[in-house]
Every structure is written in structure tokens, then in C-alpha cells.
Amino acid sequence: MIQNKMGEKYVGIVHPCKIYGILATGKPFILVGPEKSHVGNIQRDHKLGYQVDHGASDKLRAVIEKLQLLSEKEKQEIRDRSFKAVKERYSRSLLTQKFIRLCLEKL
């Protein structure tokens, strides 16, 4: 069995790009991994999702149950924050420009 855990030892090295696709959907997400990580920063800065440490199955269950009870208004607020975050900080064009600038700085 292969396990792919985003544990503490990978923070700053591994960056799960799928978070940007998740943000584009406008839905809340659950980070199962370390709070001190790039995805943890996104979750915390924009109040879009939830963080659960590895092995905290009771907390994970509680978060899933909480998400199932979100009102339509709460879902819309999350969508609005998510779309705003993508537009202002995480769009493909913004991130591509940032990447190119960083590469050019290293030349």
C-alpha cells in the first residue's frame, strides 16, 4: 500500500497544486495535514476550508458533519470568498507572472 501524506517533513518542499482547482470550484475544503503549510495558509487567510491533523479521525468526522449542515447563505459566502481569492491572488495568469518574475530574478 502506498500512502501519500503531506506531513510536517514536506512543508516547504511539496506544494499540492490541486488546491487551485479546488478554489476555482468555490467549495470549502478539508486539509488533512499540517496547519503550517501553504494550503493551511490559504485555508486560514481566506476562511475557505478546514484543517485536520493526520490521524484525527474524530475531528474529520465532525468537520464533514458540519459541512453537511451549511446553509445556502453560508455556501454562497464561501463561494464568494473563494472566487475573490482566485481572482486577486491565485489565478493562473497571476501565478504564472509571479513564477516568471522569480525565475528571472535568479538569472
DONUZA-389192 format. One record per atom (N, C-alpha, C, O): residue in three letters; atom name; x, y, z; residue number from 0. Coordinates in steps of 0.1 Angstrom, whole numbers, plus 5000, padded with zeros to 4 digits. Layout:
   resn   name      X      Y      Z   resi
    Ala     CA      X      Y      Z    NUM
...
***
This chain:
   resn   name      X      Y      Z   resi
    Met      N   5008   4988   5000      0
    Met     CA   5000   5000   5000      0
    Met      C   5009   5012   5000      0
    Met      O   5019   5013   5008      0
    Ile      N   5006   5022   4992      1
    Ile     CA   5013   5035   4991      1
    Ile      C   5005   5045   4998      1
    Ile      O   4993   5047   4995      1
    Gln      N   5011   5053   5006      2
    Gln     CA   5004   5064   5013      2
    Gln      C   5011   5077   5009      2
    Gln      O   5024   5077   5008      2
    Asn      N   5004   5087   5006      3
    Asn     CA   5009   5100   5003      3
    Asn      C   5005   5110   5013      3
    Asn      O   4994   5115   5012      3
    Lys      N   5013   5112   5023      4
    Lys     CA   5009   5121   5034      4
    Lys      C   5017   5134   5032      4
    Lys      O   5029   5134   5029      4
    Met      N   5010   5145   5034      5
    Met     CA   5016   5158   5034      5
    Met      C   5019   5161   5048      5
    Met      O   5013   5170   5054      5
    Gly      N   5029   5155   5053      6
    Gly     CA   5033   5157   5067      6
    Gly      C   5043   5168   5069      6
    Gly      O   5047   5175   5060      6
    Glu      N   5046   5171   5082      7
    Glu     CA   5055   5182   5085      7
    Glu      C   5068   5182   5077      7
    Glu      O   5073   5192   5074      7
    Lys      N   5074   5170   5075      8
    Lys     CA   5087   5170   5068      8
    Lys      C   5086   5174   5054      8
    Lys      O   5097   5177   5048      8
    Tyr      N   5074   5176   5048      9
    Tyr     CA   5073   5180   5034      9
    Tyr      C   5069   5195   5033      9
    Tyr      O   5069   5200   5021      9
    Val      N   5066   5201   5044     10
    Val     CA   5062   5215   5043     10
    Val      C   5074   5224   5037     10
    Val      O   5085   5223   5041     10
    Gly      N   5070   5232   5027     11
    Gly     CA   5080   5240   5020     11
    Gly      C   5087   5233   5009     11
    Gly      O   5094   5239   5001     11
    Ile      N   5085   5220   5007     12
    Ile     CA   5091   5212   4996     12
    Ile      C   5080   5208   4986     12
    Ile      O   5081   5210   4974     12
    Val      N   5069   5202   4992     13
    Val     CA   5058   5198   4983     13
    Val      C   5047   5208   4984     13
    Val      O   5043   5212   4994     13
    His      N   5042   5211   4972     14
    His     CA   5031   5221   4971     14
    His      C   5020   5215   4963     14
    His      O   5021   5214   4951     14
    Pro      N   5009   5210   4969     15
    Pro     CA   4998   5204   4961     15
    Pro      C   4991   5214   4953     15
    Pro      O   4983   5222   4958     15
    Cys      N   4993   5214   4940     16
    Cys     CA   4987   5224   4931     16
    Cys      C   4972   5222   4929     16
    Cys      O   4965   5231   4924     16
    Lys      N   4967   5210   4933     17
    Lys     CA   4952   5208   4932     17
    Lys      C   4944   5218   4940     17
    Lys      O   4932   5219   4937     17
    Ile      N   4950   5225   4949     18
    Ile     CA   4943   5234   4957     18
    Ile      C   4937   5245   4949     18
    Ile      O   4926   5250   4952     18
    Tyr      N   4944   5249   4938     19
    Tyr     CA   4939   5260   4929     19
    Tyr      C   4926   5255   4922     19
    Tyr      O   4917   5264   4920     19
    Gly      N   4926   5243   4917     20
    Gly     CA   4913   5238   4911     20
    Gly      C   4902   5237   4921     20
    Gly      O   4891   5240   4918     20
    Ile      N   4905   5234   4933     21
    Ile     CA   4895   5233   4944     21
    Ile      C   4890   5247   4947     21
    Ile      O   4878   5249   4948     21
    Leu      N   4899   5257   4947     22
    Leu     CA   4894   5271   4949     22
    Leu      C   4885   5276   4938     22
    Leu      O   4876   5283   4941     22
    Ala      N   4888   5272   4926     23
    Ala     CA   4880   5276   4914     23
    Ala      C   4866   5270   4915     23
    Ala      O   4857   5276   4908     23
    Thr      N   4864   5260   4923     24
    Thr     CA   4850   5254   4924     24
    Thr      C   4842   5262   4933     24
    Thr      O   4829   5262   4933     24
    Gly      N   4848   5270   4942     25
    Gly     CA   4840   5277   4952     25
    Gly      C   4835   5269   4963     25
    Gly      O   4826   5274   4970     25
    Lys      N   4840   5258   4965     26
    Lys     CA   4835   5249   4976     26
    Lys      C   4846   5248   4988     26
    Lys      O   4858   5250   4985     26
    Pro      N   4841   5247   5000     27
    Pro     CA   4850   5245   5011     27
    Pro      C   4858   5232   5010     27
    Pro      O   4854   5223   5003     27
    Phe      N   4870   5232   5016     28
    Phe     CA   4878   5220   5015     28
    Phe      C   4883   5216   5029     28
    Phe      O   4882   5224   5038     28
    Ile      N   4888   5204   5030     29
    Ile     CA   4894   5199   5043     29
    Ile      C   4908   5196   5040     29
    Ile      O   4911   5187   5032     29
    Leu      N   4917   5203   5046     30
    Leu     CA   4931   5199   5046     30
    Leu      C   4934   5189   5056     30
    Leu      O   4933   5192   5068     30
    Val      N   4938   5177   5052     31
    Val     CA   4942   5167   5062     31
    Val      C   4957   5167   5061     31
    Val      O   4963   5161   5053     31
    Gly      N   4963   5174   5070     32
    Gly     CA   4977   5177   5070     32
    Gly      C   4981   5188   5079     32
    Gly      O   4972   5193   5087     32
    Pro      N   4994   5192   5079     33
    Pro     CA   4998   5202   5088     33
    Pro      C   4992   5216   5086     33
    Pro      O   4991   5221   5075     33
    Glu      N   4988   5223   5097     34
    Glu     CA   4983   5236   5096     34
    Glu      C   4993   5246   5090     34
    Glu      O   4990   5255   5083     34
    Lys      N   5005   5244   5094     35
    Lys     CA   5016   5253   5090     35
    Lys      C   5021   5248   5076     35
    Lys      O   5031   5241   5076     35
    Ser      N   5014   5252   5066     36
    Ser     CA   5017   5248   5052     36
    Ser      C   5011   5258   5043     36
    Ser      O   5003   5267   5047     36
    His      N   5014   5257   5030     37
    His     CA   5008   5267   5021     37
    His      C   4993   5266   5020     37
    His      O   4986   5276   5021     37
    Val      N   4988   5253   5020     38
    Val     CA   4974   5251   5019     38
    Val      C   4968   5256   5032     38
    Val      O   4957   5261   5032     38
    Gly      N   4974   5254   5043     39
    Gly     CA   4970   5258   5056     39
    Gly      C   4969   5274   5057     39
    Gly      O   4959   5279   5062     39
    Asn      N   4978   5280   5050     40
    Asn     CA   4978   5295   5049     40
    Asn      C   4966   5300   5041     40
    Asn      O   4959   5309   5045     40
    Ile      N   4963   5293   5030     41
    Ile     CA   4952   5296   5022     41
    Ile      C   4939   5294   5030     41
    Ile      O   4930   5303   5030     41
    Gln      N   4938   5283   5036     42
    Gln     CA   4926   5280   5044     42
    Gln      C   4924   5291   5055     42
    Gln      O   4913   5295   5057     42
    Arg      N   4934   5294   5062     43
    Arg     CA   4933   5304   5073     43
    Arg      C   4931   5318   5068     43
    Arg      O   4923   5325   5073     43
    Asp      N   4939   5322   5058     44
    Asp     CA   4938   5336   5053     44
    Asp      C   4924   5339   5047     44
    Asp      O   4919   5350   5048     44
    His      N   4918   5329   5040     45
    His     CA   4906   5332   5033     45
    His      C   4893   5326   5039     45
    His      O   4882   5327   5034     45
    Lys      N   4895   5318   5050     46
    Lys     CA   4884   5312   5057     46
    Lys      C   4875   5304   5047     46
    Lys      O   4863   5305   5047     46
    Leu      N   4882   5295   5040     47
    Leu     CA   4876   5287   5030     47
    Leu      C   4874   5273   5033     47
    Leu      O   4865   5266   5027     47
    Gly      N   4882   5267   5042     48
    Gly     CA   4881   5253   5045     48
    Gly      C   4884   5250   5059     48
    Gly      O   4883   5259   5068     48
    Tyr      N   4888   5238   5061     49
    Tyr     CA   4891   5233   5075     49
    Tyr      C   4904   5225   5075     49
    Tyr      O   4907   5220   5064     49
    Gln      N   4911   5225   5086     50
    Gln     CA   4923   5218   5087     50
    Gln      C   4921   5207   5098     50
    Gln      O   4916   5210   5109     50
    Val      N   4926   5195   5095     51
    Val     CA   4926   5184   5104     51
    Val      C   4939   5177   5104     51
    Val      O   4945   5174   5093     51
    Asp      N   4945   5175   5115     52
    Asp     CA   4958   5168   5115     52
    Asp      C   4956   5153   5111     52
    Asp      O   4946   5147   5113     52
    His      N   4967   5147   5106     53
    His     CA   4967   5133   5103     53
    His      C   4963   5125   5115     53
    His      O   4968   5128   5126     53
    Gly      N   4955   5115   5114     54
    Gly     CA   4951   5107   5125     54
    Gly      C   4940   5112   5133     54
    Gly      O   4935   5105   5142     54
    Ala      N   4935   5124   5131     55
    Ala     CA   4924   5130   5139     55
    Ala      C   4911   5126   5133     55
    Ala      O   4903   5135   5128     55
    Ser      N   4907   5113   5132     56
    Ser     CA   4895   5109   5125     56
    Ser      C   4882   5114   5132     56
    Ser      O   4873   5117   5125     56
    Asp      N   4882   5116   5145     57
    Asp     CA   4870   5122   5151     57
    Asp      C   4868   5136   5147     57
    Asp      O   4856   5140   5144     57
    Lys      N   4879   5144   5146     58
    Lys     CA   4877   5158   5142     58
    Lys      C   4873   5158   5127     58
    Lys      O   4865   5166   5123     58
    Leu      N   4879   5149   5119     59
    Leu     CA   4875   5149   5105     59
    Leu      C   4860   5146   5103     59
    Leu      O   4853   5152   5095     59
    Arg      N   4855   5136   5111     60
    Arg     CA   4841   5133   5110     60
    Arg      C   4832   5145   5114     60
    Arg      O   4822   5148   5108     60
    Ala      N   4837   5152   5125     61
    Ala     CA   4829   5164   5129     61
    Ala      C   4829   5175   5119     61
    Ala      O   4819   5182   5117     61
    Val      N   4840   5177   5112     62
    Val     CA   4841   5187   5101     62
    Val      C   4832   5183   5090     62
    Val      O   4825   5192   5084     62
    Ile      N   4832   5171   5086     63
    Ile     CA   4823   5166   5075     63
    Ile      C   4809   5168   5079     63
    Ile      O   4801   5173   5070     63
    Glu      N   4805   5165   5091     64
    Glu     CA   4791   5167   5095     64
    Glu      C   4788   5182   5095     64
    Glu      O   4776   5186   5092     64
    Lys      N   4797   5190   5099     65
    Lys     CA   4795   5205   5099     65
    Lys      C   4792   5210   5085     65
    Lys      O   4784   5218   5083     65
    Leu      N   4800   5205   5076     66
    Leu     CA   4799   5209   5062     66
    Leu      C   4785   5205   5056     66
    Leu      O   4780   5212   5048     66
    Gln      N   4781   5194   5060     67
    Gln     CA   4768   5189   5055     67
    Gln      C   4756   5198   5060     67
    Gln      O   4745   5198   5054     67
    Leu      N   4758   5205   5071     68
    Leu     CA   4748   5214   5076     68
    Leu      C   4749   5228   5072     68
    Leu      O   4741   5236   5077     68
    Leu      N   4758   5232   5063     69
    Leu     CA   4759   5246   5059     69
    Leu      C   4746   5250   5052     69
    Leu      O   4740   5243   5044     69
    Ser      N   4742   5262   5055     70
    Ser     CA   4731   5268   5049     70
    Ser      C   4735   5273   5035     70
    Ser      O   4747   5274   5032     70
    Glu      N   4725   5276   5026     71
    Glu     CA   4728   5281   5013     71
    Glu      C   4735   5295   5014     71
    Glu      O   4744   5297   5006     71
    Lys      N   4732   5303   5024     72
    Lys     CA   4739   5315   5026     72
    Lys      C   4753   5313   5029     72
    Lys      O   4762   5320   5024     72
    Glu      N   4756   5304   5038     73
    Glu     CA   4770   5301   5042     73
    Glu      C   4778   5295   5030     73
    Glu      O   4789   5299   5028     73
    Lys      N   4771   5287   5022     74
    Lys     CA   4778   5282   5010     74
    Lys      C   4781   5293   5000     74
    Lys      O   4792   5293   4994     74
    Gln      N   4772   5302   4998     75
    Gln     CA   4774   5314   4989     75
    Gln      C   4785   5322   4994     75
    Gln      O   4793   5327   4986     75
    Glu      N   4786   5325   5007     76
    Glu     CA   4797   5333   5013     76
    Glu      C   4810   5326   5010     76
    Glu      O   4820   5333   5007     76
    Ile      N   4811   5313   5011     77
    Ile     CA   4824   5306   5008     77
    Ile      C   4827   5307   4994     77
    Ile      O   4839   5309   4990     77
    Arg      N   4817   5305   4985     78
    Arg     CA   4819   5307   4970     78
    Arg      C   4825   5321   4967     78
    Arg      O   4835   5322   4960     78
    Asp      N   4819   5331   4973     79
    Asp     CA   4823   5345   4971     79
    Asp      C   4838   5347   4975     79
    Asp      O   4845   5353   4968     79
    Arg      N   4841   5342   4987     80
    Arg     CA   4855   5343   4992     80
    Arg      C   4865   5336   4984     80
    Arg      O   4876   5340   4981     80
    Ser      N   4860   5324   4979     81
    Ser     CA   4869   5316   4971     81
    Ser      C   4872   5322   4958     81
    Ser      O   4883   5323   4953     81
    Phe      N   4861   5327   4951     82
    Phe     CA   4863   5333   4938     82
    Phe      C   4871   5346   4939     82
    Phe      O   4879   5349   4930     82
    Lys      N   4869   5353   4950     83
    Lys     CA   4877   5365   4952     83
    Lys      C   4892   5362   4954     83
    Lys      O   4901   5369   4949     83
    Ala      N   4895   5352   4962     84
    Ala     CA   4909   5347   4964     84
    Ala      C   4915   5343   4951     84
    Ala      O   4927   5347   4948     84
    Val      N   4908   5336   4943     85
    Val     CA   4914   5332   4930     85
    Val      C   4916   5344   4921     85
    Val      O   4927   5345   4915     85
    Lys      N   4907   5353   4920     86
    Lys     CA   4908   5365   4912     86
    Lys      C   4920   5374   4916     86
    Lys      O   4927   5379   4908     86
    Glu      N   4921   5376   4929     87
    Glu     CA   4931   5385   4935     87
    Glu      C   4945   5379   4937     87
    Glu      O   4955   5386   4937     87
    Arg      N   4946   5366   4940     88
    Arg     CA   4959   5360   4944     88
    Arg      C   4963   5347   4937     88
    Arg      O   4975   5344   4936     88
    Tyr      N   4953   5339   4932     89
    Tyr     CA   4957   5326   4928     89
    Tyr      C   4952   5322   4914     89
    Tyr      O   4952   5310   4910     89
    Ser      N   4950   5332   4905     90
    Ser     CA   4946   5329   4891     90
    Ser      C   4958   5323   4884     90
    Ser      O   4970   5326   4888     90
    Arg      N   4956   5316   4873     91
    Arg     CA   4967   5311   4866     91
    Arg      C   4976   5322   4861     91
    Arg      O   4988   5321   4861     91
    Ser      N   4970   5333   4855     92
    Ser     CA   4978   5343   4850     92
    Ser      C   4987   5350   4861     92
    Ser      O   4998   5353   4858     92
    Leu      N   4981   5353   4872     93
    Leu     CA   4989   5359   4883     93
    Leu      C   5000   5350   4888     93
    Leu      O   5011   5355   4890     93
    Leu      N   4997   5337   4890     94
    Leu     CA   5007   5328   4895     94
    Leu      C   5018   5326   4884     94
    Leu      O   5030   5324   4887     94
    Thr      N   5014   5325   4871     95
    Thr     CA   5024   5324   4860     95
    Thr      C   5034   5336   4860     95
    Thr      O   5046   5335   4859     95
    Gln      N   5028   5348   4861     96
    Gln     CA   5036   5360   4861     96
    Gln      C   5046   5360   4873     96
    Gln      O   5057   5364   4872     96
    Lys      N   5041   5356   4885     97
    Lys     CA   5049   5355   4897     97
    Lys      C   5060   5345   4895     97
    Lys      O   5072   5348   4899     97
    Phe      N   5057   5334   4889     98
    Phe     CA   5067   5324   4887     98
    Phe      C   5078   5329   4877     98
    Phe      O   5090   5327   4879     98
    Ile      N   5074   5335   4866     99
    Ile     CA   5084   5341   4857     99
    Ile      C   5093   5351   4863     99
    Ile      O   5105   5351   4861     99
    Arg      N   5087   5360   4871    100
    Arg     CA   5095   5370   4878    100
    Arg      C   5105   5364   4887    100
    Arg      O   5117   5368   4888    100
    Leu      N   5101   5353   4895    101
    Leu     CA   5110   5346   4904    101
    Leu      C   5121   5340   4896    101
    Leu      O   5133   5340   4900    101
    Cys      N   5118   5334   4885    102
    Cys     CA   5128   5328   4876    102
    Cys      C   5138   5338   4871    102
    Cys      O   5150   5335   4871    102
    Leu      N   5133   5349   4866    103
    Leu     CA   5142   5359   4861    103
    Leu      C   5151   5365   4871    103
    Leu      O   5162   5369   4868    103
    Glu      N   5146   5366   4883    104
    Glu     CA   5154   5372   4894    104
    Glu      C   5166   5363   4897    104
    Glu      O   5177   5368   4901    104
    Lys      N   5165   5350   4894    105
    Lys     CA   5176   5340   4897    105
    Lys      C   5186   5340   4886    105
    Lys      O   5196   5334   4887    105
    Leu      N   5183   5346   4874    106
    Leu     CA   5193   5346   4863    106
    Leu      C   5204   5356   4865    106
    Leu      O   5213   5357   4857    106
***
